[in-house]
Amino acid sequence: MKGDGEIKKRMVEMSEKSRKALMEGGSSFSSLGCFIDDVIENIGSKLPN
C-alpha cells in the first residue's frame, strides 16, 4: 500500500491537471465548446422552415 505522502502527491498532481483542463484553452474547455457548437448546429438543422 502506498504511503499517505505518495497518495497526497498524486492527488495534488491530478487536481492541477484537472484545473488546467477546465481553464479556457484547456482540453475539456475546448471539447465542451465543440459539443455546444455541434448541438446548436444540429438543433438549427431540425427546425421547421
C-alpha positions as CSV (number, residue, x, y, z in Angstrom):
1,M,0.0,0.0,0.0
2,K,1.3,3.5,-0.8
3,G,2.1,5.9,1.9
4,D,0.0,8.9,2.7
5,G,2.6,11.2,1.2
6,E,2.5,9.4,-2.1
7,I,-1.3,9.5,-2.2
8,K,-1.4,13.2,-1.4
9,K,1.3,13.9,-4.1
10,R,-0.8,12.1,-6.7
11,M,-4.0,13.9,-5.6
12,V,-2.3,17.3,-5.9
13,E,-1.0,16.3,-9.4
14,M,-4.4,15.2,-10.6
15,S,-6.0,18.4,-9.1
16,E,-3.6,20.6,-11.1
17,K,-4.2,18.6,-14.3
18,S,-8.0,18.8,-13.8
19,R,-7.8,22.6,-13.2
20,K,-5.7,23.2,-16.3
21,A,-8.1,21.1,-18.5
22,L,-11.1,23.2,-17.3
23,M,-9.4,26.5,-17.9
24,E,-10.0,28.5,-21.1
25,G,-8.0,26.8,-23.8
26,G,-7.7,23.5,-21.8
27,S,-8.8,20.2,-23.4
28,S,-12.1,19.9,-21.5
29,F,-13.0,23.5,-22.1
30,S,-12.3,23.1,-25.8
31,S,-14.3,19.8,-26.0
32,L,-17.3,21.4,-24.3
33,G,-17.2,24.3,-26.7
34,C,-17.2,21.9,-29.7
35,F,-20.0,19.9,-28.2
36,I,-22.2,23.0,-27.7
37,D,-21.4,24.2,-31.2
38,D,-22.5,20.8,-32.5
39,V,-25.7,20.8,-30.5
40,I,-26.6,24.2,-31.7
41,E,-25.9,23.3,-35.3
42,N,-28.0,20.1,-35.1
43,I,-30.9,21.9,-33.5
44,G,-30.9,24.5,-36.2
45,S,-30.9,22.0,-39.0
46,K,-34.0,20.2,-37.5
47,L,-36.2,23.3,-37.0
48,P,-39.1,23.7,-39.5
49,N,-38.7,26.3,-42.1
